Each structure stands twice: as structure tokens, then as C-alpha cells.
Amino acid sequence: MRGILPRGYDMTIEGIYWIGGGSGAGKSTIARRLAAEHGLGVYDTDAAMADHAKRADPRTSPQLAAFIGMSMDERWLRPPATMLDTFHWFRGEAFDLILDDLRRRPRPVIAEGFRLLPALVPPEARAVWLLPTPEFRRAAFDHRGSTWQIAARTSDPERALHHLLERDRMFTDRLRAETRERGLATVEVEPGLTETDLTVRVAQLLGLTDA
């Protein structure tokens, strides 16, 4: 995945804490809590997606360009494995724009979002990945009231929702394997794990508090 970045691109960014992971794991909530407790800024990569989609070069983000031209059915009624393998953000497309944004932000700052892939975050960074179980993810989406937001815009909402949840499960499994291979810090986010307990654990892994 590093090959998608410009040759010679500086991957070293000081003063940044990274929280990646699967959808519905609580990344945004934990980032906001830690920011408030430790006087940090927050960079929400989800919030930057629309801007990055407009700014991305189709030559280096071909899957994003293809996705923009699809209908909702074409996007979300494909087999989950196909959705996983071709989803532009999961492939690290436009990650250089995340780095550009971070270089312009005051630090220290927490960067958070599912786009922070293990292969792209600087290896020396203070980083952690949150890995939600399927049960936790579904409960989180139901609690937010966002479960059907995308699926309802297709011709077959139930099938689309199943595909989305399955794609996200596979993505989390991929993150689990990649972080294990690289020896990176993770937290398994399961039902029963409280927000406070998760915040404490992430703070320890990021070096914000003593273990």
C-alpha cells in the first residue's frame, strides 16, 4: 500500500496519536474523550472524506473514481468480498491527503478513523487499532440509529445491510491479521466493555497515561 504515496513522501509526523480500527468500534468517541482529558486536538478522517473525494487524483485513486460513478445498488449490492477488495478507503487511496491535512494542523493531535490502515501509519507512531466484534458493531450502529442509512437507499435494503455488515466484519478481520503481523497495538472491543474502560486502555497504549 505504501506504493500509492508519492515517491519520497515523508512519513514521519511528530506529535500525532493514531486511532484506527473497524467501523462502530468507538474511535470517534474515545478520541474526543482523550482530547478533552489531555488537551489534544482531534482530526476526524471520516469528516474529511467528501473533501478528499473531490481533491483525489483519479490516476492514483482509480477505485474512488469508479465508486463515484456507481449507483447505490452497484455500490452496496455487490458481493461483500468484492466490496471489501475494491473499496477505495480500504485500499489506502487518498491517504496522502490525510498526511497533508495533518501537517497543517496544530499539534499534538489525535487522528482517528477506519482509513488509518496499519500498512500506512508510520511504523514508529503512537497508534492503536480498535477491533469490534460483529455483535458490538451492530449494537453500536443500532444505538446511533444509522443501521439503515445507506442500505435504505438501495433497491434491496436487507441484502445491502447484510453485505455492509459482512464487509465490515471482513475488514476488521483483515485489520486483526495485519496488526498482529506487524506487532501493533490493538484492543478487542466486545459487548460489556465500557466506554470508560476502553478510554483508559487506549490512553495507556498511546502513552498518554502510565500502564
N, C-alpha and C positions, 0 to 999 in steps of 0.2 A: 504493500500500500504506500510505502514511502515514495515510490516512483511517481505518484501523482503530484508531488510537490515540485516546484521549480528547482532545477539543479543549483546546488549551493545555498539553498534556503536554510537560514539559521534556525535551528530547532530549540535553542536554549533560551528560555524565558524565565527570568528570576521573579520571585515574589508572587507566584501563581500557585494556587491549590486546585487540584483537578478532581471532580466527582463525576464519574461516568457510570454506565450501567443500563440495565434493561428498563423498558417503559413501565411506569407505575410503581417504581421502587422507592419513590420519595426523595429523589435527588434535589428537586427544587425546594421542597420543604426543609430538608436538612441544610442545604446551602444557605437559605435565608436565616435559619436559626443560628448557624455558626457565624454568619456575617454579623448579626446583631450582638452576639456574645463576645466576639473577638475584634470588632471594629474593622471588618473587611468589606470590600465591595463585592458585588455579585455580577457575573456575566452569564446570562441565560442564553445558551446556544439555540434553544428552541425558538426564542423570540427573534433571533437573527435569521431564521430560515427563509422567510419571504424576501428579505433584502438580499441574502446570498443567492437565492434562486435567480434574481434579476441581474446580479452582478457576475455570476459564474460564466466562464468561457465555455461554450458548447464543445470546444475541441478537447478540453481537459475534464469536462463533466458531461460525457455523452449520455449516461443513463439519466441524469437530471433533465437534459434536453428532451429525451424520449418520453419521460414521465410527464412533463409539462404538456405534451401533445396528446396524452391519452384521455379517454373518457373515464368517469368514475368506475364503470364496470370493468374497463380494461385494466385499471389500476388495482382493483380490490377483489375481483372475482377470478384472478389467475391462481394457479396452484400456489400454496404457501411457500414451497421451496423456491419457486420461480420469483415470487415476491421478495424473498429473502436475498437471493443471489443478485437481483437486478436493482434493488432499492438503492438509490444514489447515495443517501446519507450513510447507509451501512457499508458502502464501498469507500467511504472517505472522500467523496467528491466535495470540492469547495472547502476542504479543511484549511487550505492556505488562507482563506478569508477569515476564519476563526482566529488564526495567528495574527493576521493583520489587525483585526479588531482589538485583540489583547495588547498588542504593542502600543496602542493609542490610549489605553485605559490606565487610570491611576492604580497603583498597587500599594499594598497587597490586595489580591482579589481572588475570589473563588470562581472558577469556570465550571459550569455543570451542564450535563445533557448527554443523551444517548449517542451523540455524534463524536464523543471523545473516545475513540477506539484505541485499544491497547497498543496497536502497532504504530499509532500516530502521535500519541502523547510522548513528549521527551522522556527517555528511559530513566533519567535522573530526577524526574519531577516528583513532588509530593502528591501522590494520586491514590485514589481508591475507586473501586467499581462495586456498585450495589447490584446484587443478583436476586431479583424477586422470584419466588415460586409462582407457578401459574395461579394458584389459589389466592395468593396475596395480590397479584396483578389484577385479577378480575374483581376482587373486593375493592381495590383502590379505584378502579375505573367506575364501578357501580356507585361508590361513595361520592365521586366527583360529579356524577351524572353525565359522564362523557362516553359511556359504553357504546351508544348507538350513533354518535355524531357523524362519524364517517360512513359507517355501514348503512345508515338510513338514506344516504344519498345515492345508493346503488339500486338496481332493479331486484336484487335478492339480498335484503339486509341480513337475514340469518346466516346465509352462506358467507357473506362478506365478513361478518363479525367472527365467525369461526376461523376464516382464513387469516384475519388480522391477529387474533389471539394465538393461533398456531405459529404464524410467522414470528411474533414477538417471543414465543417460547423458544423457538429455534435460535433466534438471535441471542437470547440470554444464555442458552447452552453454548453457543459459539464464544461468547464473551468468557464464560467459565473456563472453557478449554484454553483460550488464548492467554488469559491472565495466569492460569496455572503453568502453562508452558514458559511464560516469561518471569514467573515468580513475583507477580504483582499483588498488591493488597486487595482483598475483596471482603464483602460482608454478605452472607446469605440472608435475605430478607424474607422472613416467614410469618405466617399468621401468629399473633401473640407477641411479636417483637414490638415494643412500644416506641413511639417517636423519640422519647427522651433517651431510651437505651440505645437506639440507633444513632442519635446525635452524639452521645458520649463515645461510642465505639468509633465513629468516623473521625471525631476530633482527635482521638488517640492515634489512629492510623495516619492522619495527616501531620502529626507532630504539633498540634495546637495545644494539647494538654499532655501531661505525663500519663504513661500507660498504667 
